[in-house]
Every structure is written in structure tokens, then in C-alpha cells.
């Protein structure tokens, strides 16, 4: 099983600031990596797939990069609606596994 | 509009069974992989199982293998998760999702509570 490790666990930032979230895979997943946003009481929403492709209707302030074992989700300028928990997830093989999440909170 | 509506959750005793259903609409169900993903209260996400469009290729995470079975009925646009020999640690919100890799559509989830 591929273990996905996210850092940091919590990111405290102000609106307008840049957020950089990291995700590391225990072995190469190529570019088979997705990022999700989840708000309290809601289902996850896919932001990025293929490590760097934005999903439908996702704002351009969200971007993904990386391949192999190291990945980054960047939110260029945080909006109030972006404060949430973010998960990375690989789909290179079975089982699909998620990272433990990074909470982006208002500073 | 794509819609996924889960049902069948509830309170069950350890060792009991439940069958979750997911009613799909707004897209051609038989064209898509489908998945179940769960989230224990206050915890992260765990991918439980997925199934290919025709239902003959299935995957289950080791923690549920031999206890949970994913299935689908394309004529009814429905996805199922039969859960047997439930354990306390199976307590979670169970989400139905469209896709087998990076699902773009999710239901709102159904809560399964395993407790005596």
C-alpha cells in the first residue's frame, strides 16, 4: 500500500496570502495524483487530477505540481471560501489511498 | 445535473449487516466506474471499494475484504455496498462517488454507526 503523507497538518494564513500544501508518496505514483477540498458537513470536491490539471469549474488560483513522489497544491491568493481541509490521493494502483489532510485556517 | 443519493445507513450492532444503496441520475451510469469512500467521524478519507462499468472488475480495501461486497445494477442506475460482520471501526459516513480514479461527483453520504 502506498502511504501518502501531507504537510503541514495545519496552515494558518490570512485572506490574500499564498498557501503551499505538500504531499509525499511512499513510492512513485507517476502523475496519478488528485487533490480535494472538503468543508465541514460536505462531501469532498476534486480540485486537481493528473497532478496538475484543474477540474471543471475550479478557479485558476488553484494549481498543482509535481510527479513521482513529491507534489504541491498552491492557492495563489486565499479567498474566504478556501478555508477548508485539503486531501491528496493517488490512483496509481490499488488500494487508492489519501493523505491525512491539511487544514487551512484563518490566522 | 449529475446526482448521487445514498441511502441505507443507520445504527447497527457489531456483527450485523447493512446494505447501502446509491441512486444515480443525470448521466449514463453504465459508462462509469463507481466507488465507495468512507470517513470516520472527525477523521480522514478511506477508499473502500470500486467497480467497473459492467460490474465484473471490483476492488476492495483489505480492511473490508471478505465482509463488504460492492455491486451495481445498471438497469436501475444503482450502486450498492453490502456490509456484513460490521465492526465498531466501520462507523463512518459512506460516500458514493462517480469514477474509479479521481471522482468528480460525490453524494452527500450516509452515516453508518456500529455500536452496541
Interface residues (C-beta under 8 A of the other chain):
Chain A: X1 X32 X34 X36 X38 X42 X43 X44 X45 X46 X49 X50 X55 X56 X87 X89 X91 X94 X95 X96 X97 X98 X99 X100 X101
Chain B: X37 X44 X45 X46 X47 X50 X59 X61 X62 X95 X100 X101 X102 X103 X104 X106 X107 X108 X109
